[in-house]
Amino acid sequence: MANIKSAEKRARQNDKRRERNRILRSSARTAVKKCHAAIAAGDQDAAAEAVFTAGRALDKAAGKGAIHANNAARRRSRITLAYNRAFGDAE
C-alpha cells in the first residue's frame, strides 16, 4: 500500500478507473455476445437491434478509453459483416 499522500490518491484514482473500464468492457462484450446469438437464431429484427446496441456499447467503451478505438472499430466491423452475411444487405 502507498505511504505517500499523492500515491494514495493515485491508487484511489486507479481503482475508480479500473472499475469503470471493467464495467464498460463487460457491457460491450455482453452486447456483442447477444448480437452473435441473435444472428445465429435467425431473427433479423432482433439481430439488427443487437448490432446497433453492440455498436453503441463498443463506441462508448472506446470513447471513454476502456478499449482502443481501432479495437472497437474492428469488432463493430466484424458484427456488421456477420449480420450482412446472414441476412444480406437488404433491410
C-alpha positions in Angstrom: 0.0 0.0 0.0 1.1 3.5 -0.7 2.6 5.6 2.1 2.8 9.0 0.3 -0.3 11.1 0.1 -0.1 11.6 -3.7 0.5 7.9 -4.2 -2.6 7.1 -2.1 -4.7 9.4 -4.2 -3.3 7.9 -7.4 -4.2 4.4 -6.1 -7.8 5.6 -5.4 -8.0 7.1 -8.9 -6.7 3.9 -10.4 -9.2 1.8 -8.5 -12.1 4.0 -9.8 -10.8 3.9 -13.4 -10.2 0.2 -13.3 -13.8 -0.4 -12.1 -15.3 2.0 -14.7 -13.3 0.4 -17.5 -14.3 -3.1 -16.3 -18.0 -2.2 -16.5 -17.6 -0.7 -20.0 -15.6 -3.6 -21.4 -18.0 -6.1 -19.8 -21.1 -4.4 -21.2 -19.5 -4.2 -24.7 -18.7 -7.9 -24.6 -22.2 -8.8 -23.5 -23.7 -6.7 -26.3 -21.5 -8.4 -28.8 -22.4 -11.9 -27.5 -26.2 -11.0 -27.7 -25.6 -9.8 -31.2 -24.0 -13.1 -32.3 -26.8 -15.0 -30.6 -29.5 -13.0 -32.4 -27.7 -13.6 -35.7 -27.4 -17.3 -35.1 -31.1 -17.5 -34.1 -32.0 -16.0 -37.5 -34.2 -13.2 -36.2 -33.4 -10.3 -38.5 -35.2 -7.6 -36.5 -33.6 -8.7 -33.2 -30.2 -9.0 -34.9 -30.5 -5.5 -36.4 -31.3 -4.1 -33.0 -28.5 -6.1 -31.4 -26.0 -4.9 -34.0 -27.0 -1.3 -33.3 -26.8 -1.8 -29.5 -23.4 -3.5 -29.7 -22.0 -0.8 -31.9 -23.1 1.8 -29.4 -21.6 -0.1 -26.5 -18.3 -0.5 -28.4 -18.2 3.2 -29.3 -18.9 4.2 -25.8 -16.1 2.0 -24.4 -13.7 3.4 -27.0 -14.8 7.0 -26.3 -14.1 6.5 -22.6 -10.8 4.9 -23.2 -11.7 1.5 -21.9 -10.7 -0.1 -25.2 -8.7 1.2 -28.1 -10.6 2.9 -30.9 -9.3 0.5 -33.5 -10.3 -2.5 -31.4 -13.9 -1.1 -31.2 -13.9 -0.4 -35.0 -12.6 -3.9 -35.8 -15.2 -5.6 -33.6 -18.0 -3.4 -34.9 -16.9 -4.2 -38.5 -17.0 -8.0 -37.7 -20.5 -7.9 -36.2 -21.8 -5.9 -39.2 -20.1 -8.3 -41.6 -21.7 -11.3 -39.7 -25.1 -9.6 -39.9 -24.7 -8.9 -43.6 -23.6 -12.4 -44.4 -26.6 -13.8 -42.5 -29.3 -11.5 -43.8 -27.9 -9.8 -46.9 -27.6 -6.1 -47.3 -31.3 -5.6 -47.7 -33.2 -4.1 -44.8 
